[in-house]
Amino acid sequence: MVASKSPKTVANNVLMVGNWLKDARIETLPPSSVTARHIAHWINDPTRGWKRSYRHVLLGSVRTFFEFCSAQGWIVADPSRLVALDYSCMTHEQKKSPEKMPFTEEEVKHLIQELTGALERIARKAELKAVDERTDEQESELEWIQKQKLFQQSRYVLFWLFAVRLAAETGLRLSDIAALEWRSLARMEAGKLILWMEKTNQRIEHTISPALQNFIGDIPVVDADYVFPEQRSVIKDPAKRAGLSVQFARLCERVGIKDRSFHRLRHFKASHDFAKMDKEALAAKLAQALSMEQIAALLGHASSKTS
């Protein structure tokens, strides 16, 4: 829809705009005939249980659509700019912003321990299967199927163990981890991970711990280019990529960790780094970079003299 948007954002926008056009029954209406009323009735529909944050996302998608229409010369005025959220149509719960708590260090350790234990149990099962080989042809075929299932299970658990450990150390997004290439690990001996981020298309370099380096070194190579080709195929499919986030949420719930998304591992990394910062040195740098008026605004002072 817009060249600067990521494929995931474009796919989401197309889906949301499609739902709006269908719900409002204006699929055959040209963009130039759409009015603010068509948008407002849908965004502010009191019968829907949408929260404020989701309504903001929907309105943003509709506005992106009209930005595209304007760039194509299909409209003169943008009706979406006349639309605002009507808070009177929302309940108290719908108006509240969701509280986004980062993972705690104990939760991260617990999740890693549970995943490590699951991987070890699968490995033991695979060893027992190898010892208990059958000579009968039919049973051998069954044995092969069981081994394939164990392999798939081990790859599933291995990916999430890798993803959690890497995100906790680097703060990388799930999409970047799922699509990670082996060439990004070419300087792993020097403790460096280098990649281009999917969302921003920027090159970044992270330092990874010796323990994580050793863990990565033990990951079996099943594809010449990608570390986890199965997850990469999912993350590159706009219709399926949300499935990885759902998997992670369910994984956390199974080990007793509730209300945590993978993105909270980025918050964990940021919180962890901030806790280790020299606050006095940081304050000194800010004081050098900001004017007294900016510092007063940050502190909520009406006058810079107060600061």
C-alpha positions as CSV (number, residue, x, y, z in Angstrom):
1,M,0.0,0.0,0.0
2,V,2.8,2.4,0.9
3,A,6.4,1.7,-0.3
4,S,8.0,2.7,3.1
5,K,5.9,0.2,5.0
6,S,7.1,-3.3,5.9
7,P,5.4,-6.3,4.2
8,K,3.8,-7.2,7.6
9,T,2.3,-3.7,8.0
10,V,1.1,-3.6,4.4
11,A,-0.7,-7.0,4.9
12,N,-2.3,-5.9,8.1
13,N,-3.5,-2.6,6.6
14,V,-5.0,-4.4,3.6
15,L,-6.8,-6.8,5.9
16,M,-8.2,-4.0,8.2
17,V,-9.2,-1.8,5.3
18,G,-10.9,-4.8,3.6
19,N,-12.9,-5.5,6.8
20,W,-13.9,-1.8,7.0
21,L,-15.1,-1.7,3.4
22,K,-17.1,-4.9,3.9
23,D,-18.6,-4.0,7.2
24,A,-19.6,-0.5,5.9
25,R,-20.9,-2.0,2.7
26,I,-18.9,0.4,0.5
27,E,-16.7,-2.1,-1.4
28,T,-18.0,-0.8,-4.7
29,L,-17.8,2.9,-3.8
30,P,-15.0,4.9,-5.3
31,P,-12.6,6.5,-2.8
32,S,-13.6,10.0,-3.8
33,S,-17.2,9.2,-2.7
34,V,-16.3,8.0,0.8
35,T,-17.1,10.4,3.6
36,A,-16.0,10.8,7.1
37,R,-19.3,9.4,8.2
38,H,-18.5,6.1,6.6
39,I,-15.4,5.8,8.7
40,A,-16.7,7.2,12.0
41,H,-19.7,4.9,12.1
42,W,-17.4,1.9,11.9
43,I,-14.5,3.1,14.1
44,N,-16.9,4.4,16.8
45,D,-19.4,1.6,16.7
46,P,-20.5,1.1,20.3
47,T,-21.7,-2.5,19.7
48,R,-18.1,-3.7,19.1
49,G,-15.9,-4.7,22.0
50,W,-12.8,-3.0,20.5
51,K,-10.5,-1.3,22.9
52,R,-9.2,2.2,22.4
53,S,-5.8,1.0,21.3
54,Y,-7.3,-1.3,18.7
55,R,-9.6,1.5,17.4
56,H,-6.5,3.7,17.0
57,V,-4.8,1.0,14.9
58,L,-7.9,0.6,12.7
59,L,-8.1,4.4,12.2
60,G,-4.4,4.4,11.3
61,S,-4.9,1.8,8.7
62,V,-7.8,3.7,7.1
63,R,-5.7,6.8,7.1
64,T,-2.8,5.0,5.4
65,F,-5.3,3.8,2.7
66,F,-6.3,7.4,2.0
67,E,-2.7,8.6,2.0
68,F,-2.2,6.0,-0.8
69,C,-5.3,7.2,-2.6
70,S,-4.1,10.8,-2.4
71,A,-0.7,9.9,-3.8
72,Q,-2.4,8.2,-6.7
73,G,-4.6,11.2,-7.4
74,W,-7.8,9.4,-6.7
75,I,-9.0,11.9,-4.0
76,V,-8.8,15.6,-3.5
77,A,-9.6,15.7,0.3
78,D,-8.9,13.0,2.9
79,P,-12.1,12.2,4.8
80,S,-10.2,10.1,7.5
81,R,-8.5,13.3,8.8
82,L,-12.0,14.5,9.9
83,V,-12.5,11.4,12.1
84,A,-11.5,11.1,15.7
85,L,-12.2,8.4,18.3
86,D,-15.4,9.0,20.3
87,Y,-14.7,7.9,23.8
88,S,-18.3,8.2,24.9
89,C,-19.0,5.0,22.9
90,M,-16.5,3.0,24.9
91,T,-16.7,1.4,28.3
92,H,-14.2,2.2,31.1
93,E,-12.3,-1.0,30.4
94,Q,-12.2,-0.3,26.7
95,K,-10.7,3.2,27.3
96,K,-7.9,1.8,29.5
97,S,-4.4,1.4,28.0
98,P,-3.1,-2.1,28.5
99,E,-0.3,-2.4,31.1
100,K,2.7,-3.8,29.4
101,M,5.1,-5.3,31.9
102,P,8.4,-6.6,30.8
103,F,9.6,-10.1,31.6
104,T,11.3,-10.4,35.0
105,E,14.8,-12.0,35.2
106,E,13.2,-14.9,37.2
107,E,10.6,-15.4,34.4
108,V,13.3,-15.4,31.7
109,K,15.4,-17.9,33.7
110,H,12.3,-20.1,34.3
111,L,11.4,-20.1,30.6
112,I,14.9,-21.0,29.5
113,Q,15.0,-23.8,32.1
114,E,11.7,-25.3,31.0
115,L,12.7,-25.2,27.3
116,T,16.1,-26.7,28.1
117,G,14.4,-29.5,30.0
118,A,11.9,-30.2,27.2
119,L,14.8,-30.4,24.7
120,E,16.7,-32.8,26.9
121,R,13.6,-35.0,27.3
122,I,13.1,-35.2,23.5
123,A,16.8,-36.1,23.1
124,R,16.4,-38.9,25.5
125,K,13.3,-40.2,23.7
126,A,15.2,-40.1,20.4
127,E,18.1,-42.1,22.0
128,L,15.7,-44.8,23.2
129,K,14.1,-45.0,19.8
130,A,17.5,-45.5,18.2
131,V,18.4,-48.3,20.6
132,D,15.0,-50.0,20.3
133,E,15.1,-50.5,16.5
134,R,12.8,-53.1,14.9
135,T,13.6,-55.4,12.0
136,D,10.0,-55.7,10.9
137,E,9.3,-53.5,7.8
138,Q,6.0,-52.2,9.0
139,E,7.3,-51.3,12.4
140,S,10.4,-49.7,10.8
141,E,8.1,-47.4,8.8
142,L,6.3,-46.5,12.1
143,E,9.6,-46.0,13.7
144,W,10.6,-43.6,11.0
145,I,7.4,-41.6,11.4
146,Q,8.0,-41.4,15.1
147,K,11.6,-40.2,14.6
148,Q,10.3,-37.5,12.2
149,K,7.9,-36.3,14.9
150,L,10.6,-36.2,17.5
151,F,12.8,-34.3,15.1
152,Q,10.1,-31.7,14.4
153,Q,9.4,-31.4,18.2
154,S,13.1,-30.8,18.8
155,R,13.3,-28.2,16.1
156,Y,10.3,-26.4,17.6
157,V,11.7,-26.4,21.1
158,L,15.2,-25.5,19.9
159,F,13.9,-22.5,18.0
160,W,12.1,-21.1,21.0
161,L,15.0,-21.7,23.3
162,F,17.3,-19.9,20.8
163,A,14.8,-17.1,20.3
164,V,14.3,-16.5,24.0
165,R,18.1,-16.5,24.8
166,L,18.9,-14.3,21.8
167,A,16.1,-11.8,22.5
168,A,17.0,-11.6,26.2
169,E,20.6,-10.7,25.3
170,T,20.0,-8.5,22.3
171,G,16.4,-7.3,22.3
172,L,15.9,-8.5,18.7
173,R,12.4,-8.8,17.3
174,L,10.8,-12.2,16.7
175,S,10.6,-11.5,13.0
176,D,14.4,-10.9,12.8
177,I,15.2,-14.0,14.8
178,A,12.9,-16.2,12.8
179,A,14.5,-15.0,9.5
180,L,18.1,-15.1,10.8
181,E,20.7,-16.1,8.2
182,W,23.8,-18.2,8.9
183,R,25.9,-15.4,7.3
184,S,24.7,-13.1,10.1
185,L,26.7,-15.4,12.4
186,A,29.9,-15.3,10.2
187,R,31.7,-13.3,12.9
188,M,30.5,-15.4,15.8
189,E,34.0,-16.3,16.8
190,A,34.5,-12.6,17.6
191,G,31.3,-12.6,19.5
192,K,29.4,-10.6,16.9
193,L,26.0,-11.0,15.3
194,I,25.3,-8.8,12.3
195,L,22.0,-8.5,10.5
196,W,19.7,-6.2,8.6
197,M,16.5,-5.6,10.6
198,E,13.3,-6.4,8.7
199,K,11.2,-3.5,10.1
200,T,13.7,-0.7,9.6
201,N,16.0,-2.2,7.0
202,Q,18.9,-1.0,9.1
203,R,22.2,-2.9,9.7
204,I,22.9,-3.6,13.3
205,E,25.6,-5.4,15.2
206,H,25.2,-7.1,18.5
207,T,27.7,-8.6,20.9
208,I,26.7,-12.1,22.2
209,S,28.0,-13.9,25.2
210,P,30.3,-16.9,25.0
211,A,27.6,-19.1,26.4
212,L,25.2,-18.1,23.6
213,Q,28.0,-18.6,21.1
214,N,28.5,-22.2,22.2
215,F,24.7,-22.8,22.1
216,I,24.5,-21.4,18.5
217,G,27.5,-23.6,17.5
218,D,25.5,-26.7,18.5
219,I,22.4,-25.9,16.4
220,P,22.2,-28.5,13.6
221,V,22.5,-27.0,10.0
222,V,19.4,-28.1,8.0
223,D,19.5,-25.3,5.5
224,A,22.4,-23.6,3.7
225,D,21.0,-20.1,4.2
226,Y,18.7,-19.9,7.2
227,V,19.2,-21.0,10.8
228,F,15.5,-22.0,11.2
229,P,14.0,-22.2,7.7
230,E,10.7,-23.5,9.1
231,Q,10.0,-20.4,11.2
232,R,11.3,-18.2,8.4
233,S,8.7,-19.5,6.0
234,V,6.0,-18.7,8.6
235,I,7.3,-15.2,9.4
236,K,7.4,-14.3,5.7
237,D,3.8,-15.3,5.1
238,P,1.6,-12.4,6.2
239,A,-1.4,-14.7,6.7
240,K,0.6,-17.1,9.0
241,R,3.2,-15.0,10.8
242,A,0.9,-14.1,13.7
243,G,1.0,-17.8,14.5
244,L,4.5,-17.6,16.0
245,S,3.3,-15.0,18.5
246,V,0.4,-17.2,19.4
247,Q,2.8,-20.2,19.9
248,F,4.9,-18.1,22.2
249,A,2.0,-16.9,24.3
250,R,0.8,-20.5,24.7
251,L,4.3,-21.7,25.5
252,C,4.5,-19.1,28.3
253,E,1.1,-20.1,29.7
254,R,2.1,-23.8,29.8
255,V,5.0,-22.9,32.1
256,G,3.0,-20.6,34.3
257,I,3.9,-17.3,32.8
258,K,0.8,-15.2,31.9
259,D,0.2,-12.0,29.9
260,R,3.6,-12.0,28.2
261,S,4.2,-11.5,24.5
262,F,7.6,-12.0,22.8
263,H,7.9,-8.2,22.4
264,R,8.2,-8.0,26.2
265,L,11.6,-9.6,25.9
266,R,12.7,-6.4,24.2
267,H,11.3,-4.5,27.2
268,F,13.3,-6.9,29.5
269,K,16.5,-6.1,27.6
270,A,15.9,-2.4,27.7
271,S,15.0,-2.5,31.5
272,H,18.1,-4.6,32.2
273,D,20.4,-2.3,30.3
274,F,18.9,0.8,32.0
275,A,19.4,-0.8,35.5
276,K,23.1,-1.2,34.7
277,M,23.6,2.3,33.5
278,D,25.5,5.0,35.4
279,K,22.6,7.3,36.0
280,E,24.8,10.3,37.0
281,A,26.8,10.0,33.8
282,L,23.6,9.7,31.8
283,A,22.2,12.8,33.5
284,A,25.4,14.7,32.7
285,K,25.2,13.7,29.0
286,L,21.5,14.8,28.9
287,A,22.4,18.1,30.5
288,Q,25.0,18.7,27.8
289,A,22.7,17.8,25.0
290,L,19.5,19.5,26.1
291,S,18.7,23.2,26.6
292,M,17.3,24.4,29.9
293,E,13.9,24.8,28.3
294,Q,13.9,21.2,27.2
295,I,15.0,20.0,30.6
296,A,12.2,22.1,32.2
297,A,9.6,20.6,29.8
298,L,10.8,17.0,30.7
299,L,10.6,17.8,34.4
300,G,7.2,19.4,34.0
301,H,8.3,22.8,35.1
302,A,6.6,25.9,33.8
303,S,9.8,27.9,33.8
304,S,13.4,26.9,33.1
305,K,14.3,29.0,36.2
306,T,12.7,26.3,38.4
307,S,15.0,23.6,36.9
